[in-house]
Amino acid sequence: MWTVLWILIVAWVVLAIIGFAIEGLLWLAAVGITLFIGTIVFGLIRRRAGRNTA
């Protein structure tokens, strides 16, 4: 599970960097940052849920 989250985080960072590098794709940077934050929040929620059930 954590491997998938790390792959997604890296993908979102790459999308954000590409979006900032190419000015016409600033929307891509916004999407990348939003998905990056969402993935981190999702991972933290899953981590807490896993601790509570054990």
DASUL-V944352 format. One record per residue. RES is the residue in one letter. NEAR is the number of other ideal C-beta (glycine too) atoms within 12 Angstrom. Layout:
RES NEAR
RES NEAR
This chain:
M 14
W 15
T 10
V 14
L 23
W 16
I 15
L 23
I 25
V 18
A 20
W 28
V 22
V 21
L 27
A 26
I 18
I 20
G 24
F 20
A 15
I 14
E 11
G 11
L 17
L 17
W 17
L 23
A 24
A 17
V 21
G 28
I 23
T 18
L 25
F 27
I 19
G 18
T 27
I 20
V 16
F 21
G 23
L 16
I 15
R 18
R 17
R 13
A 13
G 13
R 10
N 9
T 8
A 7
